[in-house]
Amino acid sequence: MNSGKSKFWKIPLIILCLLIGIVAWLGFGEQGLIHLYRTEMERQAHMDKIRRLAEENQDLLKEIDRLRTDMKYVESVARRQLNLIKENEVIYRFETEEGGSSGLSSATVTGIEQADERVKPEREVFRNGKIK
């Protein structure tokens, strides 16, 4: 009678061990669920990067179109990036609280105030009121 009970427990125990092995292989194996989850996260990250790059491309295409068609925009870009000024314009640079040459902000004066021949076209005005 005792041997019948042990045979009865051996079969479910063997099946349980096999199931545990199969579940572990499905979860942690080379092509398992954890690998699938990580791959999906990587795919989502790449999709987000593609979306951001597509938006950036659209912005750049709009800027290219604007540079080709809008001359006022071309002028503003040239003024900002190349520090260009119009004829008879004076640029005043003000020192900010941080100090130093990196802390300069500038303002452009046009029209009424024209550059005098004796004065350089660019002046630096510091907080204490001195003009350089």
BELRAUR-V746975 format. One line per field, one symbol per residue. ss: DSSP state (a for helix, b for strand, c for the rest). A space follows every 50 residues. Layout:
ss->???
This chain:
ss->caaaaaaaaaaaaaaaaaaaaaaaaaaaccccaaaaaaaaaaaaaaaaaa aaaaaaaaaaaaaaaaaaacaaaaaaaaaaaacccccccbbbbbbccccc aaabbbbbbccccccccccccbbbbcccccbc
